[in-house]
Amino acid sequence: MIKEEYRPEGTESAGDRQYLESEQSLMRARDDKAILQARCTLCDSGHNLYVDLGPMTGYIPREEAALGIREGTVKDVAIITRVNKMISFVVKDFITVGTRRMAVLSRREAQERCRTHLLNTLEPGMVVEARVTHLEQFGAFVDLGCGVISMIPIDRISVSRIRHPDHRFVCGMPVRAVVLQVDRENARFLLSHKELLGTWEENVRQFEPGQTVSGIIRSVESYGVFVELAPNLAGLAEPAEHAEPDCCVGVYIKSILPEKMKVKLAIVDLGDPVKKPAPFTYFFQGDRMKDWQYSPPECAKVIAESF
């Protein structure tokens, strides 16, 4: 379990509020080397950040605003996109500018400490809490803590295939993920998400033949239409005129075949395109996975993974 001080950016805690009550409490935060979070309000022309600490303003010099800025491996967009967002930092010092007292902060130090903690503690199979930061065609980037970023590749988001991560996530969304790899040499982490969304058997248990349910068309092929019933469950319907990917659809469940891991469907009604990601449920609630078998026991085709 990741320590609370290394939580993803965008979450406040009682500890934050206690340390942000006064200049004296901020001095205590400095002495305690506490990692806090508060809202960034400004990025100046020199790409220095300013943070609302309550009793005073916090100042983060450009090179202390993000890991990699000092080394030139990270672009300044990583700084300017912090405005109006909660960011992690440690209090380093206090200065007087004119008549104003300001706290000098370092986000970089908070990130370095968090990254070291993650590299020392994370192992394949561990389940972590994260927050979605941005989405690209090839995957979802998530904050593991203090703005330390990892990625969930698009093919690891769910069993049901999607064309873009925004079909499943929105920025700022809290998510859970399984650690696939920890690259300690390059200080990188690779995550997966689909294992937490349940096996074929767990998902299909929500349905039965004879029901008419809603789904989302995920792909249209010459031989049929793949309809997502849940993020980790899709069925095949016969070809249908005007069927388009990412549209809502009403489907009749003709049969469920565990030995073939198939759900046969018939399209009843075509709806409009989906405008926002459908809600999903995490079937796995533990802190660590040893193995995961998606396919049902009676199916000849085994889809399994070990961590």
FIKOLFI-296402 format. One line per 10 residues: number of its first residue (from 1); for each residue x, y negated, z of C-alpha. Coordinates in pm, whole numbers, plus 50000, padded with zeros to 5 digits. Layout:
# FIKOLFI-296402
NUM> X/Y/Z; ... $
//
This chain:
# FIKOLFI-296402
1> 50000/50000/50000; 50135/49658/49901; 50170/49416/50192; 49916/49134/50211; 50185/48866/50174; 50259/49011/49829; 49897/48993/49712; 49817/48877/49357; 49790/48504/49305; 49439/48372/49329 $
11> 49348/48509/49671; 49351/48316/49997; 49400/48461/50344; 49346/48351/50702; 49725/48320/50730; 49730/48062/50450; 49472/47847/50625; 49655/47859/50958; 49986/47754/50804; 49824/47476/50598 $
21> 49662/47296/50892; 49936/47040/50960; 50297/46944/50897; 50391/47128/51216; 50227/47448/51094; 50405/47410/50758; 50733/47382/50947; 50641/47705/51121; 50575/47863/50780; 50925/47755/50675 $
31> 51080/47905/50985; 50876/48227/50949; 50967/48247/50577; 50598/48310/50513; 50466/48353/50159; 50159/48132/50117; 49915/48048/49840; 49761/47713/49749; 49629/47539/49439; 49864/47377/49188 $
41> 49725/47036/49090; 49985/46888/48855; 50272/46971/48620; 50475/46659/48543; 50668/46579/48225; 50975/46751/48369; 50770/47066/48432; 50790/47033/48808; 50479/47152/48991; 50277/46982/49263 $
51> 50064/47178/49508; 49779/47071/49736; 49884/47184/50084; 49611/46995/50268; 49809/46775/50509; 50064/46691/50237; 50168/46758/49879; 50408/47038/49791; 50675/46995/49523; 50821/47284/49323 $
61> 51125/47196/49106; 51110/47342/48755; 51375/47609/48814; 51191/47725/49125; 50852/47744/48950; 50882/48095/48802; 51116/48390/48776; 51324/48371/48458; 51308/47993/48409; 51658/47939/48547 $
71> 51798/48219/48330; 51612/48108/48019; 51431/48441/47981; 51089/48289/48049; 50938/47995/47860; 50798/47685/48028; 50444/47789/47932; 50468/48010/48242; 50486/47688/48441; 50235/47461/48271 $
81> 49963/47728/48279; 49974/47728/48661; 49781/47401/48689; 49440/47442/48860; 49538/47790/48979; 49641/47938/49310; 50014/48009/49325; 50247/48179/49573; 50540/48000/49734; 50762/47969/50038 $
91> 50830/47641/50216; 51198/47545/50185; 51232/47191/50320; 51066/46852/50375; 51149/46520/50212; 51023/46163/50226; 50942/45990/49897; 50865/45624/49965; 50612/45646/50246; 50499/45998/50161 $
101> 50613/46319/50326; 50638/46614/50086; 50721/46981/50127; 50974/47135/49890; 50854/47480/49781; 50985/47776/49583; 50761/48007/49387; 51066/48183/49248; 51175/48305/49593; 50828/48444/49666 $
111> 50836/48631/49335; 51188/48763/49393; 51089/48900/49732; 50772/49055/49595; 50950/49213/49298; 51214/49363/49528; 50940/49503/49751; 50760/49655/49451; 51079/49810/49312; 51159/49961/49651 $
121> 50813/50098/49728; 50618/50177/49411; 50627/50528/49265; 50435/50697/48980; 50085/50792/49088; 50043/50512/49341; 49726/50304/49304; 49769/49927/49329; 49541/49624/49343; 49606/49369/49069 $
131> 49448/49068/48900; 49412/49016/48524; 49615/48715/48407; 49583/48724/48027; 49480/48954/47746; 49650/49040/47418; 49549/49275/47138; 49791/49539/47265; 49710/49529/47636; 49612/49353/47956 $
141> 49867/49167/48167; 49807/49182/48540; 49955/49021/48850; 50084/49282/49094; 50164/49019/49354; 50297/48662/49377; 50272/48628/48998; 50490/48933/48924; 50343/49058/48598; 50295/49409/48461 $
151> 50096/49544/48168; 49823/49800/48106; 49851/49911/47739; 49521/49908/47553; 49518/50287/47514; 49552/50322/47894; 49256/50099/47981; 48985/50361/47927; 48922/50692/47752; 48659/50531/47532 $
161> 48857/50339/47273; 48824/49963/47252; 48954/49720/46991; 49063/49453/47239; 49114/49444/47618; 48850/49171/47646; 48592/49445/47582; 48677/49569/47931; 48834/49283/48130; 48813/48907/48180 $
171> 49094/48685/48307; 49095/48651/48683; 48922/48986/48735; 49054/49198/49023; 49133/49551/48905; 49290/49871/49034; 49560/50052/48840; 49781/50360/48861; 50159/50324/48843; 50293/50519/48544 $
181> 50656/50414/48545; 50895/50210/48758; 51195/50089/48559; 51427/49980/48838; 51715/49898/48603; 51511/49642/48411; 51274/49554/48697; 50960/49650/48505; 50641/49838/48587; 50402/50022/48355 $
191> 50043/50077/48463; 49738/50278/48361; 49369/50225/48437; 49165/50501/48276; 49240/50768/48537; 49046/50570/48797; 48732/50563/48581; 48656/50931/48632; 48679/51261/48449; 48450/51371/48168 $
201> 48256/51581/48418; 48215/51297/48669; 48089/51062/48400; 47856/51301/48222; 47692/51388/48556; 47512/51053/48529; 47323/51169/48219; 47104/51458/48106; 46954/51580/47778; 46623/51419/47694 $
211> 46711/51080/47835; 46720/50763/47625; 46994/50533/47751; 47185/50225/47646; 47534/50234/47500; 47785/50037/47298; 47899/50131/46949; 48278/50159/46953; 48347/50289/46602; 48159/50374/46285 $
221> 48292/50664/46078; 48168/50833/45761; 48058/51135/45965; 47894/50951/46253; 47884/50672/46509; 48078/50687/46835; 47875/50538/47118; 48021/50455/47458; 47793/50561/47742; 48050/50470/48008 $
231> 48413/50347/47985; 48537/50707/48009; 48256/50875/47814; 48149/50851/47452; 47911/51058/47240; 47864/51104/46867; 47548/51008/46681; 47465/51075/46317; 47540/50795/46068; 47300/50503/46097 $
241> 47234/50212/45862; 47342/49871/45993; 47542/50022/46281; 47831/49789/46367; 48112/49819/46625; 48059/49646/46961; 47681/49628/46929; 47443/49746/47198; 47239/50049/47104; 46966/50270/47246 $
251> 47046/50641/47212; 46859/50964/47279; 47073/51236/47440; 47019/51549/47233; 47261/51779/47413; 47561/51790/47649; 47822/52058/47576; 48090/52088/47849; 48269/52377/47672; 48330/52144/47378 $
261> 48344/51822/47581; 48079/51671/47355; 47766/51462/47394; 47535/51465/47093; 47324/51154/47043; 47056/51011/46817; 47035/50634/46767; 46690/50503/46859; 46739/50130/46835; 47013/49885/46735 $
271> 47072/49572/46941; 47290/49262/46944; 47668/49241/46985; 47796/49267/47341; 47885/48922/47476; 48072/49021/47793; 48240/49331/47931; 48007/49594/48073; 48050/49669/48445; 48246/49981/48535 $
281> 48284/50202/48841; 48602/50339/48995; 48547/50707/49071; 48887/50746/49237; 48914/50547/49560; 49239/50688/49702; 49582/50529/49725; 49772/50791/49525; 49705/51038/49243; 49907/51357/49205 $
291> 49738/51474/48886; 49433/51406/48677; 49245/51632/48437; 48992/51453/48223; 48853/51761/48048; 48603/51993/48224; 48730/52336/48342; 48529/52529/48081; 48666/52329/47789; 48941/52490/47581 $
301> 49091/52151/47503; 49277/52042/47816; 49346/51674/47870; 49553/51639/48186; 49824/51426/48337; 50064/51458/48629; 50235/51176/48813 $
//
